Amino acid sequence: MRLIPFDGCIPKLQGSPEIEQFIEKTKEDFDPTDYLKIPGTSFFIYRITAADVIITGLVCQVVDESNIIKHETVIPAKSKFIASLIEKAGAVIKPIMAFYPTQEKFTQFISALATNENLIFEIHIGEEHHQVFKVPDEGAETIQNLGLDIQSLYIADGHHRYQALAELTTSPFGPPGIFSFIYDASMVYVKPYNRSVHFESQEELERFSSKMEDISSEVKIYPSGYVPQQKGEVVIVGETQTTSYILHQESEEIADIDYLNKMIFEAYVRPRPFTFQFLSPDETVEKLESKVEENELVLMFYPITAAAIMETTSRGAVFPPKSTWFYPKVRSGIIASTF
């Protein structure tokens, strides 16, 4: 990958308890006077420390956009809207997040640069600690050389932002590359993205349950609180019981929700006798169970892994919307790139 430094800036708001309001404001209206511009072009290290995970990555411009791989489809109108906001601001306030197949030398080198001496910004947002480090000028060449060993990047967060930037880079007045936070696949942490399904009647719910048994090799009843333990296992919570379904072996090549879509949901004639609701990955199992109402089921999935994303996209396939929830995420407005 060809990685290049960029004109970066960080908020002047360091340490303020109003950071959440600042982030929301910056999403709508980027004001350069709210930022401290870093002299010259630079690479930056961004580290997020959360309760159960730490990720450290490089913030840079990626020039080889053809080797940035998507795992979700995008809505063109949404990408164009984001592009218009970027053009108006003359800045990108949030990099896409993308991971690369493990490159130990590259990862170790950038991680070693996350020192107090290089720290230029830090902020606590809820339970997360966000830090930005400026890469010393003497480290830039090594980053660029080691970066050439990275053959592909897989988007974790920011599919629409990527599409917007890819279009803007074709303009002589646009950004020079794809503004990116890149990190090692070994650091990727994905939370499960569960769904609730509300059926029009008890009969339709029972029909769905019967179809689940047809596409499963094993069905077991578990006490409340049970969650999927492996890929290919879907746990369904109803009003009275929690049921585990081990999907047939042919499901192994695609995401579990994809398999359910293919084998069950897509067979329904519209208008369908059910509605979906996406559930926050931050909700506890107990809270999910408490949400189950009459004629409703909660579907819980095993989290999709980085390896599964790389394998699936290598076949040219994509995942359905809301299949992955990468955690933690780079926040808007913490590090911006101007052009």
N, C-alpha and C positions, 0 to 999 in steps of 0.2 A: 504494500500500500504506500502511496505517496502521501505523506503527512506534512503539512506546513503550518507554521505559526500564524497568529492572527492579531489584529488590533483588539485588545481586550479591555474591559472595564468592569469594575465591581461597585456595589452600592456604597454610598457614604453613610448608610444607615446602620453600620456595624454595631451589634449589641442591643439594638432597639427592640423593645417588646412589641413594636408595631410592625414587625416584619411581615406578618400574614397580610395585613392591609396593604403594605407596600407591594407585595408580590401581586395581589389582585389588581392594584392600580396599574402596575407596569404591564400586565397582560393587555390592558385596554389602551394604555397611552404611555409609550416609552418617552421619558424626559431625560435627556443627556445630562442635565444639571443635577440630577439625583445620583450621578455616578462619578467615580474617580477613574479617569483614564490612565491606563498603564502605558508609560512611554515605550515607543517602538512596538515591534511585533514579537509575540512570545508564545511559548507553550505553557499550559497550566496543568496542575494536578488537582483533581477534585476527589475528596474523600467524604464518604457518608458513614457515620457510625450510628447504628440503630441497636435496639435491644438484643437482637439475635443474629445480626449480620454486619459485616464491615465490607464496603466495596471501595476500591481505589482505582481511578482511571485517569487517562490523559484527555484533556480538552484540546482540540485542534481543528484544523480544517482538513478534510479528506478530499483529495482531488480525484481519486479513482472511483467515481460514483457507480460505475458499472459492476463493481465487485461488492457493492452494498446490497444485501439480500433481504427482501421483505418476506414476512410470514403471514401478513394479513392483506386483504384487499383494501383499497382506499376509495373514498367518495370524491370524485374530481371537483365538485363544487366546494367542498370543505377545504381541499388543498389550495384552490384558487383564492379563497377568502384569506387563508393564512398567508399566502404569498402577497396579497394586497396589504396586509398589516405590516409585514416585514419591509416591503418597499416603502411604505409611508414612514416607518420609523427609521429606516436606514440602519437597522440593527436587528440581530437575532438574539432574543433574550433567553432562549433555552436551547441547548444542543440536543440533537437526537441522541439516544442511548443505543449503543451497538456493542456487541461482544465478539471476540475473535477466538478461534480455537487456540487452546493454551500455547503460549509462547513464553517460556520461563524467563529467558534473558530479558525480553522486553518488559515483562511484568515486574520482575525484580528490580530493573533499573528505575522505572518510574516510581515504584513504591518507595525506593530508597531516597527519592527526592522529596518525599512528604515529611519534611523536618520543620522544627520550630523556626529555624533560620530562614526558610523559604516561605513560611506562612504569611499570607497577606490579608486573609479574611476568614472569619468564622462566625457561625451563628447557630443557636439552638432553636429548632422548630419542633415543638412538641417533644417527643422522645428522641428525635434525630439530631445529631451534631454534624453540621455541614462545614467543611473546611476547604479553602482554596489556597494552593501553593503556586508560586511563580517558579518556573523552571529556569535556573541560571543559564545565561547565554552559552556557557561552555558545554551545557548538556544537550543543546538543541541538535547538534550534528549527530550525536549518538542516537538520539530518538529517531531521527530521520533514517539513519542507516539500519537500525534494528527494525523499524517499521516496515522496511521493504520485505521482511520475511513474513509479514501478515498478508495472506492471500485473499481472505474474504472477511467481511464484517456482516453480522446478522443483527438486524434491527430488533431491539428490545422494546423501546418506547419512542414514538414519534414518527409513525408511518406517513401521516399527512404532512408533517413538518418536512420530512425528507423529500416528499414529492414536490412540495412548494419550493424548497431550496434547489432541487435538481432543475426545475424550470428557470429559476432566477439566475443560476450560474451561467446560463446561455447568453445573458445580457451583459454588454460591456460595463454596465453600471451596477451589476449585481455582485453578490459575494463571490470570492475566488474559489470556494469549495463548499462542501457539506459540513456545517458546524456540528461537531460531534464530540461526545464523551464516549471513549472506547475503553473497554475493560475485558479482563480475562474470563473465559467461559467458566472457569473453576469458581468464580465469585458470583455467578448468576444464581439468583434466588427467586423462584416463582411461587406465588401463592395460588391456591386453587380458586377458580372463578365458578362459583356455584349458581344454580338457577332454581327458581320456583316455577311450578307449572300449575295453573288454575284451570280446572276442567269445567265444562258447562253442566255436567251431571256426574253422579256417582257411577253411572253406567259407562261413561267415557273414561273415567279414571280406572275402572276395573279392566276395561278393554286395553288400556295402555299397559297396565300391570301384567296382563296376559302376554302381550307382545314382548315385554321385557324378559319374561320367562323363556319365550321362544328363541331369543337371540343370546341366551346365557347357557353356560355349561354347568353352572352351580349357583344355587340360590340358598341363602341362609338368613335366618332371623337373628338379630343381635340386640343387646340392651341399648338403651339410649346413650348417646355420647360416642358411638362408634363412627369412625371415619374411614375412607378408603386407604388401604395399606399398600397398593401397588397399581401400576398402570393396568387397565383392563378391568378394574373393579369400580363399579358405580354403586354408591350407597343412596338409597331412597328412603326419605323420612316421611311417613304418613301420620295421620292423626293418632293411630293406635300402635304402630310398630315401626321399627327400623329394619330395612331389608338390604342385604348385600347381594349384588349380581356380578358374577364373574363372566365377562363377555366371551363369546366364542373366539377361538384362536385367530381367525382371520382379521379380527379387530386390531391386532398388534401393529399393523402397518400404518394406521391412521389414528388421529386423536380420538379419545373416547366419545366426546360430544359429536365429532364428525360421524362416527359409527352409528350413534343413535339417530342423528339426522338422516343418514342414508337408509337405515333399516326400518325406522319407525316414522319420524316426524314428516319427512318429505312425501310419504305415501298418502297423507291426509289431503283430501280435496278442500280447497278454499271455498268459503270461509272455514277455517279450522275451529274445532270445538274446544280450543284451549288458548291460553295466553301465557307468554313467558315473562318473567321478570329476572333481571340480573341482580345477584346479591353481592354485597361488598365482601371481598376476601378477608376484611378485618373483623367480620362478625364471628363470634364464637359459635361452636356447635350448639351450645345450650340456647343461644339466642335464635339460631336458625330453627331449632326444633320448636321453640315457642311461637314461631311465626306461622306454623302450619295451621291452616283453617279447613273448613269443610270443603270437600272436593279439590283438595290441593295436595301437592307433593313437593318436597324439596329434594333436588338432585345434587348430590355431592360427588365431585370428581377428584381423582388423584392429580396433583400439579404436573403440568407439562414441563419437561426438563430441557436444558440447553441442548443436550445431545439429540433429543427428539426433534427440536426445532431445526437443527442442522441437517438431520437425516431427512426430514419431511420436505424441507425446501430444496434439498439437493435433487429431489424427484420432480421439482417444479410445482409441488402442491402448496396450498396455503391453509391456514386454520380459519374457522369461522370467527366472526367478530366476538370480542369479549371472551377469548379462550385463555388468554394469559394475563397475569397481573404481576409484572416485575416489581420487585421491592428490594431496597428503597429506591426512590427516583430522584434524579437531579431536579431541583426546584427552579421555576421560572425566575429570572431576574438576579440570580446569585452571581452568575458570570455571563456577560454579554459580549457579542462580537459585532463591532461596527464596520461599516463599509461605505 
